[in-house]
Amino acid sequence: MTIITQALRRGLIAVGCTVCLLAPLSASAQGTSSGKIGFINTERILKESLPAKAAQQKLQSEFSQREKDLQASAARIKALSDKLEKNGPVMSDADRAAAQQQLADMNRDFQRKQREFGEDLNAKRNAALAQVLDQANKVVKQVAEQGNYDIIFQDAVYVNPRIDITDKVLKALDASAAK
């Protein structure tokens, strides 16, 4: 789970809890006795919706070649390390030192590329998830307005399936993404 998603969830939980505490006061002040409550499973939306799947596919295609290159570099480093371990005792000091230096250089370069890969992937993933969450929030608002919901929660310890509207939101999100 990304830091952005966790922070967003914590903020929404805090707002949701505040609204839950104030809702009975507001309802009693207005003289109404029932409110319509809904729940969405954000994790399902980030895994199952068309926009989320499209974002994941885009990330996969964008980063797959770099991942393959890293795997090939790791294999070359392992092969050189195995060769050095096997032949090191019979190599001259100069050859062994040169091979060790080459291995150290390759390992340092690999670690740098691996770190850059991880940073780039995380940045792109966070941006893509933020975009999906933005789309999802717009759709949730539309579903809430159309269904006359008073409040929709995103996280809960227990949810009665009766109030889970995740499927409605997924359908609406997928329909809006297909346009």
Secondary structure as GFF3:
##gff-version 3
##sequence-region A 1 179
A	DSSP	alpha_helix	3	30	.	.	.	ID=ss1
A	DSSP	beta_strand	37	39	.	.	.	ID=ss2
A	DSSP	alpha_helix	42	48	.	.	.	ID=ss3
A	DSSP	alpha_helix	50	87	.	.	.	ID=ss4
A	DSSP	three_ten_helix	88	90	.	.	.	ID=ss5
A	DSSP	alpha_helix	93	146	.	.	.	ID=ss6
A	DSSP	beta_strand	151	153	.	.	.	ID=ss7
A	DSSP	three_ten_helix	161	163	.	.	.	ID=ss8
A	DSSP	alpha_helix	166	178	.	.	.	ID=ss9
###
